[in-house]
Amino acid sequence: MRPALLLLLAAAVLAGCATGPSERVTLTVLASSELADLAPVLADLRRDTGVELRLDHRGTVRASEDLAAGVDHDLAWLATNRYLKLKGADLPLSTSTMLSPLVVGVKAGKADALRGASWADVASRAAAGELRFGMADPRVSGSGLAALIGVATAAAGTGAALRPEDVACDKLQGFLAGRVFGADGAAEVGDEYVRRQDEVDAVLAYESTVLSLNASGQLREPLEVVYPRDGIVLSDYPLMLLEPDKRAAYDRVVEWLRTPSAQRAIMERTYRRPVDPQVERVEALREPLGTALYFPGTQEVVDALLAAYDRAGRPARVVFVLDHSTSMAGARIAGLREAFATLGRAGGFDRFRVGETVALVRFAGTVLEERAVTVRGPADLEALAGALASADLADGTAIWSALDHAYRVVGDGAVVLMTDGENNAGMSADDFLAAWPTPPARTYAIRFGEADPAELDRVARATGGRVVDAGAGSLLEAVKEIRGCR
């Protein structure tokens, strides 16, 4: 063969090596922490394409904040890019690679009660002490924040994306009363569950995490996957290009990840669902996902959710100051008793919750009784519901003396005053305000009957609270309205 022809052939071979799969490229990737389980898949990727992905693991929420502030990675691979979008950042080129919804993984002993449950059902059982769970920290992890989104959306009941005013932190705190631990991230929540599985009934995590736990051989009792019937938050794990000059390597990676063989490998090794609908799913992933919940459209909603999370776990105390004067006889006292029976026994978000201390101060012309209970379980709720069932009425209406008494026992809590009359005994409103120039708690007043609206409003506003007129609707709805964050 001629030397010139040999040189041309050598050049052709070298050119092919420079542009083909054998070219070795290393890309740095800011990745969600749970993607550590992709190591075997990424080894195959490196073998087949010559591209090595070097993952820097962080929680999805924290990583999104870092991305918005600017990082020097070539790619990002997060559970979702929606948190990045909320930060107002321009979304880079993104390609979905796999799917996993947030679910409830629950032990068999609790599964019957939760099978087919809604997010409201989950929250109700947690608030009543009937469901203890672990979850990831929503300040760091996308799975933890997705759990708050699910509960808050169910509580709002609008059927639409959450707005800041829809986030009722008191209802979220009822749900969070069941939280036993909060792990740093979606990967860590599985590890923490293994360590503390005897303490909890369930884990709120990605479907892939729950199924991987079941397959790990580390559980003393397998977990059943519950898909909340009112909707799920779905993660699609987009691979994002941060450095445009790495586009060629990015395209090679994306093309390989979306091949049927790679999609099957991801599914079989990590229990994430393939984005390719033509890839047949393994048995554990054939359950329909149902509808997806609307994702919040603003960062303000996320901030409100995290503020509610940060308040959770603080000892909560509410003092109800209840008018038991003779004018309450009949429908009024019956309505008050029914409100407390419903708060003590009903499901949903508005019941008294585990860990909450509820004090009842009954008054007429003077304070008649003070009774308090810290809710630990259903028996305490029953006791609370029955506390007022046979309470006697008496003459006189000492509203401000009763409120003065409540302020001496409220601690770091809130006061709810229910009255239908005008003050005719004990302290005056002026005396009360003079005695408490810096009120230790807010007072929410529920007014019905002949109660003086101006005087109630003056005192409530001076304490940072407000007046709710129960005459325009049911007493129960008024009680629910004022039981907000403190």
Helices and strands as residue ranges (DSSP letters): H 3-19, E 25-32, G 33-38, H 39-49, E 51-58, H 60-69, E 75-77, H 82-86, E 94-96, E 98-107, H 108-114, H 119-127, E 133-136, H 142-156, G 164-166, H 169-176, E 179-183, H 186-196, E 202-206, H 207-215, E 223-226, E 234-235, E 238-241, G 244-246, H 247-257, H 260-270, E 273-274, G 283-285, H 299-311, E 316-323, G 326-328, H 331-345, E 356-363, E 367-374, H 378-386, H 399-407, E 414-419, H 429-435, E 442-447, H 453-462, E 466-469, G 470-472, H 475-482
